[in-house]
């Protein structure tokens, strides 16, 4: 059994059209459709409303561009016995 979750739009005609490739050919399958109307998302808050100082992202975006972060080697990992 495979579960596929997707969001789709119901047109003005009130009909939901689904095109879902399942990778199976010439077989019978059982399909269950559960519809749940999504509530409109709440108004997006500004960075200032979320507690950031005014202009924070504009001032700090790209400050590491001339001095990129370099990640050192993590070293060699120990070789473990294979579990059968």
Order of alpha helices (4+ residues) and beta strands (2+ residues): alpha
